[in-house]
Amino acid sequence: MGIAKKRSDWEHLAASLTINGRAFINGSYVEAAGGDSFDCISPIDGRVLAKVVSCGPEDADRAVAAARESFESGSWSRLAPVKRKQVMLRFAELLETHADELALLETLDMGKPVSHARSVDLPAAARAIRWSGEAIDKLYGELAPTAHNEIGMITREPIGVVAAIVPWNFPLLMACWKLGPALAAGNSVVLKPSEKSPLTAIRMAALAKEAGIPDGVLNVLPGFGHLVGEALALHMDVDTLVFTGSTRVARQLMIYAGRSNMKRVWLEAGGKSPNIVFADAPDLGLAARAAAEAIAFNQGEVCTAGSRLLVESPIRDQFIAQVRAELAKWQPGHPLEPETRCGALVDRQQLQTVLGYIAAGREEGATLVQGGNQVLQSTGGVYVEPTLFDGVHNQMKIAREEIFGPVLSVIEFDGMEQAIAIANDSIYGLAAGVWTADLSKAHRMAKALRCGSVWVNQYDGGDMTAPFGGFKQSGNGRDKSLHAFDKYTEIKATWIAI
């Protein structure tokens, strides 16, 4: 079936799904050692999709032992890079073959529109696996400049056992951003998906095995962060921990690493990204459409969401009117309807979080211009309107804290220096957008903004060739591009007298 399906087609496919809720350890699906499980509830309508096992420390021990054994055996870690590449390419092909099933699982599990899961998430996930697989036999070592009677070699080796903890907003895509370079480099991985959206990771494990990834090289442990996530972070036989999620949890993981074996910790954490529109923007209509999409896409549950909209004073009223018109096109709808652009929030806890921030915005004196309400309550699901606040200043809670929902704060500025000061006045430094027709201004802004990605006259640009990550409390290290391999390899210097 193609991408353009009717809701009835997706519902028919959903009725035929067999959902697996078990862990995947050493090449097999297994129950949790303690026998615990939890209900996986769809935010679309509140129904229980499946029972999912809740893994704990004993399961972490089993998975890490399997990963260590597979790594030391050399079945994957010492396989020639060109051979690993072939398996990775097959893995990507299987993701594409099962794209409808995986996209549907993603939507049922966390509420995003299935049209986006199918057209954005799944192609990007397969591309991440393929890109890293293609890259691995093209990464060369180095030779140091030496005296005539010496040879100095600088080589990369897989680091060993990698624990990857990934978030609920782009479950499969974020997993593949980690798995691509980690597996391609020859490591063995224990993947912990969020308990809010574990289904695609569980299903993907079988596809990895079908592709030819040896038993023990990829293990998947569903469960709660304070149980199995903590166990992995504290585990003495995990060499590297990679994480995407909140800054609060990222800080805790660094503490766990220090309390255990000083494992490397690489973190992609929160954001409060400024989207800065100057009066000389070349196309205000395009900028308004991008501003609406930057906060409403994926229900605003995006680490790079353009949640602070900085607008230069001369165009403030005109531009806010344009943004309002564009946001009106992002009203929530049933995620299986092809035309739906904004789906359900991930769960009721997140709904209360978003509604709490909307209340805080009102209490602090911001002007609610649009939205602000829970909607579609009769469905049993969790939906909130895209919300626009004007009259926001940068010390307000809604301008400083990551909301992870479709709540946009408009902040007025006068001139480039004030825009830079407001944009950089944040604990976060993940991304920023800049809209201007002045090339010199664009370059000066890009240099001045303290963040990992700057997008000029667009929002959320880039592809697998561009590194992704943050400054400040948005984390460290980079996903995507060849820079991602730095997280999953050790550099060794070998000096030989000849």
Disulfide bonds with the S-S distance in Angstrom:
none
